[in-house]
Amino acid sequence: MQVKLGERILAGLSPKATPYEIRDTAVTGLVLRVQPSGIMTYYCEFRNTQGERIESSSVEQILFRSVRPKMKH
């Protein structure tokens, strides 16, 4: 799913039987993964020859509005 992530979107998300990801349309590479437990984790996704992906932080640790500016650098 691709949407412009924001606090209203985050508030409306709920866990499902399997993990799912939402990609931000405003910042390339910003991904939010929602686990069946309800834990939400941001990822900074980048492409290289190994297809590596770096975990940024859980939603509980940071406010969403602080993630997007960091991803733009």
N, C-alpha and C positions, 0 to 999 in steps of 0.2 A: 504494500500500500504506500502511496506517496501523497503527502499533504504538507502544508506549511505548518510545522509544529509550533504549538503555542500552549499556554497554560490552560486554555479552554479545551483544547484537544486532549491534553494529558489528563485532565479531570474526568473526561468522558471515556477513557480507556478502561477496559476490564480484562482480567485474565481469561484465557481460553484453555482448552484441553492440551494444546500443544503451543510451544513458543511461537511468537510471530514478531515481525519487524515492520517498523514504519520508517520510511525515508523522508527526510526533510526536503522540500522542493526549493527552499530558499538558500540552503547551504549544501553544496555537493559534498557527499561523504559523511554527513551527520545522520546516524541511524539510532533509533530507539528500539530496543528489544524488550518485549513483555513476556515474562515467564509465567507458567501456570500457577506458580506460587503468588503472583502479583508483583514480584520484584521487577522494576524497570531499570534498564541499564542503557546509558548512552555509549555509542561507539563512534570512534573516528575511523572511518573506513578509507583506506588508501590502496591504490593498486601498484603492485610491483611484480616482479617475476615469481615471487613465492606466494602472492595473493594474501599477504599478511593483513591482519586487522588488529587494531589497538583498542582496548577497553578504556574509556575515558573516566566514567564515574557513575555511581548509581543515582537515581533520581532523588533518593532520600538525602544524599550528601550535598547536593547543589540545587540551586534554583534554575529552572529552565532558561530564564532570560540571561543567565551568565554563560551559558554554553555556546550559543550562536556567535557572539562576538569573538570568542576564543577560536572558533573553527574558521573564521574568516582570515586569520593570520597565517 
